[in-house]
């Protein structure tokens, strides 16, 4: 498996102005803030990007901005996510992204109106075939999509298409699926998503990375660094400090997105924390909670890595 799929792979947020227009300059600043913090791979668009609130033209423009940036830097790569429901559209967008320099493709399986498992497998196979040998990640997010695959489906696809490189597991809890994917013969790599809520358990069971949002990526990087250094207790201690915050925010995906964007604004990454409606609107207690988060992790968030 390619090294740029391992470790901490943040999902980019999309800054909006107060009038709901896309702030492309803010999007570019978020990319640069991540690069300054030694992020080598980033994904767009995901749930954290509010992809479902973007027009096709907006999404295409932001994908182009990201790929233009990474194409000029041999140390930074982009994973382009394909959440399209129609197989023909997904194939076209995936192939286009690869032609423009995407290092890998992430596929969110179709879920609208509950397609059959066979149809979903055919959809994934079509994308895998279209972009081979480019690596493909399959995203399993049952809470958001209702789709949950068994191990046989995923390993069967991997046997047919060697470019199926990884599964992004967002089932709750994710550990058993991650462990089953890692079993021989033909182990299949996995990363844990869902804000890294179960990151330590996922790593214990064989996950090779975490794909969270982007606004406090340094915390995930430090947990990963400690884990990779065999400081299991240190990794667990930092994750336990993070849990009260992310466990509250992940009660609702729109709440998590809003929290991430407010944190990014407070850090000076973006100028406006607006989420396009329908969106989560904070009460005073939730705003104080975010201020408490910034106080609790301020030291870790103030030391960017300069390239």
Secondary structure, DSSP 8 states (H G I E B T S, - for coil): --GGGSEE-EE----B-TTS-B-HHHHHHHHHHHHHTT--EEEESSGGGTGGGS-HHHHHHHHHHHHHHHHT-TT-EEEEEE--SSHHHHHHHHHHHHHTT-SEEEEE---TT---HHHHHHHHHHHHHHHTTSEEEEEE-HHHH-----HHHHHHHHHH-TTEEEEEE--SS-HHHHHHHHSSSS--EEEE-GGGTTHHHHHHTT--EE--BSTTHHHHHHHHHHHHTT-HHHHHHHHHHHHHHHHHHTTSHHHHHHHHHHHHHHTTS-S-----SS-----HHHHHHHHHHHHHTHHHHT-----
